[in-house]
Amino acid sequence: MDAIPQDLLLDVKEMTILELCEVDQKMAMLAFRALDNGENIFSGEAKVRVDRALMSASSVSYGSKSGVTKQGRRDAIGKKLEKYIPTAPSDRLTALITQALQWQRHTGTLPLTDPSEHDDPSVIAPASFDLVTGLPPSFATEVPENLTKRSDVDVVPSQQYGVVKFSKKTYAETVSFLPDGSGILTGSTDGFVEVWNHTTCKLRTEDLPYQANEEIMLHDTNVLSVCSSPDGTMLGTGDSAGCVKVWGLMSGKCVRKFQEAHTKGVLSLTFVKDGSKILSGSQDGLIREFGLRSAKMTQEFRGHGSYVTSIQLMKNESMLVSSSADATVKVWHCGTGDCLQTLVLPSISGSAANAISINTVLPLDSDGSALVVVPKGPNAYIMGREKGDVVREFKAERGDFVCGCLSPRGKFFYAVSSEGSSNLLHCFDVASGATEKVMEVCDYDVLGITHHPNKNILATWANEGNRGKVKLWVPERD
């Protein structure tokens, strides 16, 4: 696109001042001073017209010839500008605003509001706000800022602010935040799959009417794994019988069911980026990929000798990494299903290798060149994927690590160790390996830990005696 010629720019500036003179001479004078800046940018007939318009309250002349109208001059200038300024479809601005709102919802930057305070209770608007100011309207729920404001810096959560409680003799086996951070997804021992508001620690009923009507998403046996599609529209759940289900978040309806996805329990699930496939890792030692459109298995990954405890797709989705109770971490080619690498911790060898389960593996960067490996033992590790070497080691203050997760930007590694009634949450600086904080989180065995996708909120869950609880943690206020 060529630059606009200087003489055409002067025509635009002149027209701006002339039209302002018709509306407000004071405003026109201010505009002239801003444009001219003492440089006398106008000359000849243009200077005469501008000076006359600024000094006189009479009618404004828009051209050197009599009879030149304002609209005529506008059209002439507009015609000249066409070759220098690209045109856009009339609905382009609307499309851009829509895309921006979708992105903000995905990243959790839309403010939380309470739709129950609408004048019309039939209106469902869990994220209403003023589009111009970007602020919630007057009916916004008053909740602490650290629960609603997106966090640009990783800060260690150390203060409990809420608890999600389950009915007696029931507890969560698996917990995950929704990808936009708008709620918590849980799967429990009674087969229930539920979505919770993480600010109130209550079921989300205002925008999920099926939960208000007690039409709960349900499995026949206890739910061992949950996940969400990257766009947050679908949920994946797996149970102890090997069944995998896919649900619509807003409808609560089961849209796809793989009754015999595995012969044993499904311990880990993940969607591909476009939501067209779901992958599952199972107690039968297999990892399988299922197409949602075809309702068939599209790939199988064989090689682990025991339970597959966790699976994670690399960011480019060309590779998959998995951990297992067989004390190995494997890297797979997603297209062929071939095992590309098998990583074994140097400290695990011989007969001991059969006794130590690796509970979790977490890609530390986008290409998975470094992996955080959490075995059931007193140490966790950062390993290089290509050479399988240990880059850094994290030590538990006491007991064995049982679970771990990373902060959104990868600054901190959180891990819970368990020994008797002592369950310690450790926070480690990933870059240095230093221990930032250690604190007690529960008197009972912690089952898992997960982090909010864009806020400094941690969730830990356990079966505390006769009742399950999900505890939520935030940084202490200054």
N, C-alpha and C positions, 0 to 999 in steps of 0.2 A: 504494500500500500504506500503510494507516494505521499510525501509531506505536503501539507496544505500551503499553497503559496502565500507569501507575506501580504500581498495586496488583497487577497481574499479574506485573510484574517482581519485586516483593517476594516473591510466591509462589514464583517460580522460584529466587530466591536462598535463601529459607528451605528449600526442598526440597533444594537443593544441600548446605547445611550439615547438615541432618538425615541425609541419606544418607552423608555423609562421617563423621559421628559413629559410624555403625555399623561403619565400616572402620578409622578411625584418628582418635582424638580430637585428637591433636596437629595432624594435617593439617587437621581441621575448625576448630580454633582459629585456625590461620594464615589459612584461607579467610575466617573470620568477620572477623578484623581487617582483611583486605584489602577486604572488601565494606563493612564498617561505617565504617571510617576515623574512628572517634570521633564519628559523627553520629547514633548511635542510630536506625538506619533501621527497626528492628522495634519494634512496639508491640502492646499488648493480648495476645491469646492467642498470637500468633506469637512475641512476645518471651518469653513463659513457656515455650513449647515449645523454643525455641532455647536459652535459658539452662539449662533442665533437661537437655537433651541434651548440652550442653557440659560440665556439671558432674557428670553422673552416667554411670556405666558401664552402667546398667540399660537396659532396652528403650526404644526411641525411640517417641514418640507422633507420628503424622502428621496428626492432625486433632483438632478440638475435641470431636468425638463419639467414643465408644468404638467400636471395630470398624473404624475407617478404616485400611485397609492401605496399604502403600507403593505397590503397583501401582495401587490405586484412586485415590490422590492424584495419581500420575503421569498416569494417564489423564484425570483431570479437568482438570489443568493443560494437558496436551497438546491437549485438545478446545478449550480457550479460545484457545490459541496458533494454531490452524489458520487463523483468518481474518487473522492478522497476518504469518504466515511462509509464503512461497510453497513449494510442494512441487515436487520435481524427479523425473524418472524414475530408477528404481533404478540404471540403467546410466550415468547422466550423468557421474559421477566418472571412470569408466573411459574414456568418450568424450573427456573433457577431457584426461586424461593421454595418451591416444593422439594427440590433435591436437597437444599440446605436444611430444611426442617427434618427430612428423613435422616440426614447425616447426624444432626444434633440429637435426634431421638436415639439413633444407634449408639452414639458415644455417651449418652446419658447427660447431655448438657441442658436439656429442657427442664425447667423448674417443675417441682412437684406441686400439685394443687389438690384440693379436696372437692370432688364434684358433688358431694352430698349437700354442699351449701349453695348449689344452684337454685334459682327460683323454680326452674323446671326440673324436677327430679328424674325425668325420663332422659335428660341429656347426659350422655356419658362423655366426660372430657377430663381424663386423668392428667392431661398435660396442657391445660388451657393457659394461655398467657397473651399479653399484648404483643402483637407481631412487630410493632414499630419500636417499642422500648425494650422488648425482650424480657420484660418483667412479668411475674404472675399478677393477675388481677386482685381485687380486694379480698376475694375469698380464698387466697392461698393459705395452705395449712402452715401453722407456725411450728416448724421443726428446727432442730439445731443446724447451723450452717454447715457443719462438717458432715452432715448426712445428705445434704442436697447439692452442695457446691462441688463441681468437678475439681479434682486435685491435680495440680500441675507438677507437684513434687511429691515423691514417695516419703511418707512420714510413718513412723512405727506406731501402730495402734496398740494401746496399752490399757485402755479404760473400757470396761463393759458398759454398754448403754441399753441393751435389750436382750430378751430371751424369747425364742419361739418355743412354745410348750406343746407337747403331744399328749394324747389321752393316755391313761394308765396302761401299762404293759405294752406300750407301743413306742418305737423310737425311729429316728431317721437313720437309714443305712448309708444314704448318699445325699449330698447337698451341692447345689451349683447356683451361682448368680446368673441371671439372664444377661445376654450379651450387651444390652443397653443399660444394664444396672438398675432396672426399674423394679426388680423383685428377686425373690429367692425361690428356687425350684427344689423340692424335696421328694425323695422316695422313701417310704417307710416299711416297717415289718408287717403291717396290715395290708400291704398291697396298694395303699393310697399314693397318688401322685398329686402334689398340691403346690400352689404358687402363693407366696406370702409377700406382703408389703414389708420391706426391711426397715422402714422408718417407724411403723406402728407395731411390728411383730404380729400382725393379724393377717388372716387370709385376705387376699385381694378379691373383694366381692364387688367393688364399685364399677369396675370395667370388665370383670369376668363373671357375668351373671350365672353361669353354670355352677360356680362355687357357692354363690348366694343361695341357689336352689338345691344345694347339696347333691348336685350331679357330678360327683367326683370322678376324675380319671382313675382307673382301677386296673390292677393286675390280680390274677388268681393266687399268686404267692408273693413273698416279700420282694420289694424292689431293691436291686443292688446297685444300679447305675442310672444316671440321668445326664442329659446334655441338651443343648439348644442349637438350632441352626444359626449360622452367623447373622442372618437378618432378623432373628428373634421371632419368626412366625411359626416355627415348628419346634416340638419337643421330642426328644428320643428317650425311651425308657427300656431298661432290661431287667428281667427278674431271675430268681433262683432256679427256675425250671428251664431256662434257656430261651425264653420268649422275648422278642424285641417288638416294641410298639412305637409308632410315630403318631403324634397328636398335633392338632391345630391349637395354638395357644389361645386365640381369641374365642374359638368355638368349644374347646374341650372335647372335640370329637376325635376318635381314632381314625386316622386317614390311611394307615397302612399297618398290617400286622404280619410278623414273621414268627409263626407259632413255634417252629422248631429251628430257630436260627442256630442254636447250639444244643448239645446234649446235656450240658451242665450250666450253672449260673453264669450270667453275663456281668462281668466286673467293671467293664469300661466301654464307653461309647463316644463317638465323635462324628459330626457331619463334615462333608466336604464343603468347600467355600460357597458353592452355588446351591447347596441344599438338595442336590439331586440324588445323593447317595449317603448312606450311613455305614460306619464301620464299627465292629464290635469285637471286644476281646473277652475270652471266656475261661472258665475253670476247666474246660476240656482241652486247653492248650492251643486253641486255634484262634486266629483273627480272620474275620470274614467281612466282606463288603457287599452291601445289598443296594440295588437300584430301586428307587421309590416308584419310578414309572413302570418298570418291568415287573416289580414285585418279586425279583429273583436275585439269587446270589450272583454277583458279577466277578468276584475275586476271592481267593483264599490264600492265607499266608500260613504255611506250616513250618515248624522247626523248633518251637519251644517244647520243653519236656515236662512242663507243669503249668499251673495256673498262669494265665496272662493277667497281670495285675493292673496295668495301665497302658494306654495307647495314645500317641500324639502325632498329628500330621505336622510336617514341616510347613513353613509359611507358603512356599511355592507349590506344595502338594505333590512334589515328585517323589518324596520319600516319607516313610512312616517309621516311627520309633516306638518300641514296646519294651516293657519290663516284665519280668516273670518271677514266679516262685522257684524257678530252676536256677536262680542266681545269675542270670544273664540279662543283658540289654541287647536287643537286636535292631538293626536298621534294615528296612525293606524298600524295594523298588515298587512304587504303587502301580505302575503299569503292568509289570510282569509277575509280581508277587514273589520275586526272588529275594532271598536274604543276602544283603550286600555286606554286612559286617555283624560280628558277634563280639560284644564287649564283656569282659569279665574283670571284676575288680582284682588288682594284684594281691590284695590281702586275703582273697577268698580262693582257696585251692584245695585239691584233694577231697577228702570226705566231707570237709566243712562246707564245700560248695553246695552240697545237697541239702544242707540244713538252713542256709540263710536265704530268705526270700528278699527280692528287691521289690519294695512296695510301690515306688513311683519313679518315673523318669520325666524330666522337664527340659525341653529345649530352651537353652539360655539366650539364643539369638535367632534371627530369622532363618538362617540356613542350617541351623542345628549343628554347627561346627563344634559347639560346646554343649554338654548335657549335664544337668544336675541329677545325680543318682542317689536315691534314698533307700538303702537296704534296711532290713530290720536288724539294727545293730547300733552301737554307740557312735558311729561315724557316718557322715554323708559326704559326697564327693562331687567335685566338678571334673568331668572327664572330657578329653578331646575326642571327638568322634572318629577322626581318621586314624589316629595312632592308638587310641584306647588308653592313653596315659592319664594319670591323675594330675590335674592342674592345681587343685586346691582341696583342702580337707576341712570339714566342720565337725566339731566334737560336741557331744551332748554333755551337759553338766552331770547328769546321772541318768541311768536307765538306757533303753533302746529307742531309737527313732521309730515312729509308727506311721508318720505321714508328713508331707511337706508341700509348700507352694511358693510361688514367686510373687513379688509386688508387681504392679502393672508395668513399670518401666524397667524391671529387672534389677533394681538397686539392692533390694533385700531378699534374702531367702528365709522363709519361716518354716520351722519344723517343730513337731511336738514329740517329746520323749516320754516314755512311760516306765514307771517302776513302782509296783504296788499301788498305793493310793496317790502317789505323786505323779502328776502330769504337768510337765514343764513346756511352756512355749518359748522357743529360742528364736531370736532375730539375729541373723548374721549379715554383715556387709559383704556382698558378693565380690566386690573388687579386691578387698583386703583380706577377707576371711575373718575379720574381727567380730566378736560377739557384741552386739549393740544392746541387747536386753534379754533377760530371762525372767519369766514369771509363771506362777501357778495359774492354771486355767480351770482345773476340775479335780475332784476327788475320785473320779471314776475314769475308766479307760476311754480316752478320746479316740473316736473312730475316724475323724478326718478333719481337714482344714482347707479353706478356700478363700480367695481374695476377690473383692469387688473389682470389676474391670476398669473403673476409672476414678474411684474414690478410695481414700485410706480407711477401708472397712474390712475387717477380717471376720470370718465365721468359723467357729469350731463346734463340733457336735459330738454327743455322747449319750449313752443310756445311763442316766443318773439314778441308780436304784431301780425304781419301779416306773420311771417315766423318762421319756426322751426329751432332750433339750438341745436347741441350737443357740449358742451364745454369740452375740455380735459385739465387736470391739472397734473402738475409734481412738485416735490420739487424744491425749489429755489436753484440756483447754488451758490456754495461757492465763 
